[in-house]
Amino acid sequence: MQSGLWAVDSLALARQLISGGALGSKLIFAGGANANATSGFTAVDIYDTLTGLWTTAPCVTNPYGGASVVVGNKFIVAGGFSSGLANASVHIYTLTATGLEEENPKLISVFPNPSSGIFNIEMNQAGKLQVLNATGQVVLDKDFDASENFIQIDLTQNTKGLYLIRFTDRKNQESLVKVIVE
């Protein structure tokens, strides 16, 4: 056995509680949190073992402490925490010839769900957020700029039941999330 073959390198950002896995010749390190685990990062660092080069890719939300698995050419990160709360999101990335691409990226992440009416919403871009009740009536309608990546909405004064959160970005891509007010 040869000795002295270890090398030290760095991620784009210092962080803990990251999800990682090996995907082909690539090593993937996604998400993570700061030293106090009070906020997460949206970075995905990718190390190519063949070229020795690092690249970064964005992650829609900032998960940390979740589980990660690799299946075929897919890197999957599930659960963990986001903005200090348990996160039910599952992010599926596919390794392509040009890098790592998220499948059906969610424009928003909503948690907790179900809830008593207080919902945390993470988004990574500007857009329009609407909340519709079970009859399709808009009960909340608000525009957000790119600097607002975390908001909290309060539906405690609304009737308990099923609601639909619709987020439309500036490119008219739409993300729909069903939520339950208990």
Buried (B, 14 or more C-beta within 10 A) or exposed (E): EEEEEEEEEEBBEEBEBBBBBEBEEBBBBBBBBBEEBEBBBBBBBBBBEEEEEBBBBEBBBBBBBBEBEBEEEBBBBBBBBBBEEEBEBEBBBBBEEEBBEBEEBBBBBBBBBEBEBEBBBBBBBBBBBBBBBEEEEEBBEEEBEEEBBBBEBEBEEBEEEEBBBBBBBEEEEEBEBEBEBE
